[in-house]
Amino acid sequence: MLRYELLHPGLIAALASAGHGSRVLLADANYPHSTGARPGAPRVHLNVRPGLLSVDQVLEVLLDAVPVESATVMVPGGVDGDVEAAGRPVPAHAGYRAALTEVVGASGVVWHELDRFAFYAAARSDDVALLVATGDQRVYANLLLTVGVRRPSDAPRP
């Protein structure tokens, strides 16, 4: 039995195959899971029902499992984007920033914002190692994480 928070075999396998610079997409329930990431990237479906599991819940476990160096979020705007919502903060993103700051530190994670179509393009790039489909119902709740470097001094968290 594992003595670790992350128990899902598919997630463990995909993360073990990823390395520094690989990307992990935590996708909300509105995301095009079958076409919105590179074709060879494994898909792990944790979208049990609407609202379960959320991107925040998956992020909490992943932050304990892998180092993160950057985070990219989808924001309204751009060509054919949500013009009414453009420029407004996305509620889901505040929780991501807080979780990343708590684990990595205030200056430890580079934050990027991309409009919907630029985000789709980034999620289809060759460095995407995994797509995790969640049941998160919030709009623009997608999060693309870049795996960082684990330093020898990094001790496993209790």
C-alpha positions in Angstrom: 0.0 0.0 0.0 1.3 3.4 -0.9 2.0 5.9 1.9 1.2 8.8 -0.3 -1.8 11.1 -1.0 -1.8 10.3 -4.7 -3.2 6.8 -5.3 -4.7 6.9 -8.8 -2.7 4.5 -10.9 -3.2 6.4 -14.2 -2.1 9.7 -12.7 1.0 8.1 -11.0 2.0 6.4 -14.3 1.6 9.6 -16.4 3.4 11.8 -13.9 6.2 9.2 -13.6 6.7 9.5 -17.4 6.7 13.3 -17.3 9.9 15.2 -16.6 11.2 18.7 -16.2 9.4 21.0 -18.7 6.5 18.6 -19.3 3.0 20.0 -18.9 0.0 18.7 -17.1 -3.5 20.0 -18.1 -6.2 20.1 -15.4 -9.3 20.6 -17.5 -12.7 21.8 -16.4 -15.9 20.0 -17.4 -16.4 22.4 -20.3 -13.0 21.7 -21.9 -12.9 19.6 -25.1 -11.1 16.6 -23.4 -10.8 14.4 -26.5 -9.4 17.1 -28.8 -8.0 19.7 -26.5 -4.5 18.2 -25.9 -1.9 16.5 -28.1 -3.3 13.2 -29.4 -0.7 11.0 -27.6 -1.2 12.5 -24.1 -2.9 10.2 -21.7 -6.3 11.3 -20.5 -7.3 10.6 -16.9 -11.0 11.0 -16.4 -11.8 12.2 -12.9 -15.1 13.9 -14.0 -17.3 11.6 -11.9 -20.3 14.0 -12.0 -20.8 17.7 -12.4 -18.7 19.5 -9.8 -16.8 16.3 -8.7 -13.8 16.4 -8.8 -12.8 20.1 -9.0 -9.5 21.4 -10.5 -8.7 22.7 -7.0 -9.0 19.2 -5.5 -6.7 17.6 -8.2 -4.2 20.5 -7.9 -3.9 19.9 -4.1 -2.8 16.3 -4.7 -0.6 17.1 -7.6 1.3 19.8 -5.8 2.3 17.2 -3.2 3.5 14.9 -6.0 5.5 17.1 -8.4 7.4 20.4 -8.4 5.7 23.1 -10.4 7.6 26.0 -12.1 4.8 27.7 -14.0 1.1 27.8 -14.4 -1.0 29.0 -17.3 -4.7 29.8 -17.1 -7.4 30.4 -19.7 -8.9 33.9 -19.6 -11.8 35.5 -21.5 -11.0 37.6 -24.5 -9.2 37.3 -27.8 -10.7 36.5 -31.2 -14.3 35.3 -30.8 -13.7 35.4 -27.0 -16.0 36.4 -24.2 -15.9 40.1 -24.7 -18.2 40.9 -21.8 -15.9 39.0 -19.3 -12.6 40.1 -20.9 -10.4 41.9 -18.3 -12.4 40.7 -15.3 -10.7 38.4 -12.8 -11.7 34.7 -13.1 -12.8 33.4 -9.6 -11.2 30.0 -10.0 -7.7 31.5 -10.5 -7.5 33.1 -7.1 -7.6 29.6 -5.5 -4.9 28.3 -7.9 -2.6 31.2 -7.0 -3.2 30.6 -3.3 -2.5 26.9 -3.5 0.7 27.4 -5.6 1.9 30.2 -3.3 1.3 28.0 -0.2 3.3 25.1 -1.6 5.9 26.8 -3.8 6.2 30.3 -2.4 5.1 33.7 -3.5 7.8 34.1 -6.1 8.3 30.5 -7.0 5.8 30.0 -9.8 5.6 32.0 -13.0 2.0 32.9 -13.9 0.7 33.1 -17.5 -2.7 34.1 -18.9 -3.8 33.1 -22.4 -7.1 33.7 -24.2 -9.1 30.6 -25.1 -7.6 29.8 -28.5 -4.0 30.5 -27.4 -4.6 28.2 -24.4 -6.0 25.5 -26.7 -2.8 25.8 -28.8 -0.6 25.6 -25.8 -2.5 22.5 -24.5 -2.0 20.8 -27.9 1.8 21.3 -27.9 4.2 18.4 -27.8 5.2 18.9 -24.2 1.8 18.1 -22.8 2.2 14.8 -20.9 -1.2 14.4 -19.4 -4.8 15.7 -19.5 -6.8 15.3 -16.3 -10.6 15.7 -17.0 -12.4 17.1 -14.0 -16.1 17.8 -13.3 -15.3 21.4 -12.4 -18.3 23.5 -13.6 -16.7 27.0 -13.2 -15.9 28.8 -16.4 -12.3 29.3 -17.4 -11.2 26.9 -14.7 -8.5 25.2 -16.8 -5.0 25.1 -15.5 -1.8 24.1 -17.4 1.1 23.3 -15.1 4.7 23.0 -16.1 6.6 20.4 -14.1 9.7 21.9 -12.4 13.0 20.4 -11.2 13.2 18.3 -8.0 16.3 19.3 -6.2 18.2 16.8 -4.0 17.4 18.9 -1.0 13.7 18.5 -1.6 12.4 16.2 1.1 9.1 14.4 0.7 6.4 16.2 2.5 4.9 14.3 5.5 
